[in-house]
Every structure is written in structure tokens, then in C-alpha cells.
């Protein structure tokens, strides 16, 4: 998480733009984590299958209710 914070700060210093970072054990979940981190944040989903399923179901319900 410290590396993500450092990268976000370097982007902010170089461009003046905020950046969001999602971290997980595969690309699909990392992209979903990035969406959860927006705007200008970071979100980490560790490798824990039961927790990953719970997070995924929560995101799905949130997206479903938003539309």
C-alpha cells in the first residue's frame, strides 16, 4: 500500500491530477478495486477467496441498485 501511495503522489506532483489505485491478485479484481477506490483513493483486496466473493457480491448489488 505504501508503493501505491508513493505512485499516486508522484502522479499528482508531475501532472496535478489525482490517481486511483486498485490492488488485487488478478487483473479483473484489480480493475474492480480501482473502481471502488475512485475518486482519488486506493483499495486493496487480499487473496482470501471468501472475502473476495463477499466483496464481489457487494459490488454487484451496488451496481444493480444504482441502475
Secondary structure, 3 states (H helix, E strand, C coil): CHHHHHHHHHHHHHHCCCCCEEECCCHHHHHHHHHHHCCCCEEECCCCHHHHHHHHHHHHHHHHHHC
